[in-house]
């Protein structure tokens, strides 16, 4: 095996073999044992990081609250494929660390990284 960029920790680890140009991960399904999968890098359009935030965090981030910006937030790592499909590679606890690891792998595979923010849950109105 050549140079491998490891993203995340076991068992959710994603391994990007930059010499063989293959991405290996465990496909997680609700109620089913994880299944090892691999994806050739030539099928990858881009890596996509979806940062998961609560409605309150979203409002505070828009107001540029420094303390909220420093908070650890969960994130999902997706592969967007050239055929238009997307594959969830895993869920991670720290969006910032995930971005650094994915950026390194993406540079070596010469594919872009995009990020987005998804608001989870519904905002409760006080009444």
Secondary structure, DSSP 8 states (H G I E B T S, - for coil): ---EEEES-TTS-EEEETTTTEEEEEEEETTEEEEEEEEEGGGEEEEEEEEEEEHHHHHHHHTT-HHHHHS---EEEEEEETTS-EEEEEEES-HHHHHHHHHHHHHHHT-EEEEEEEEES------
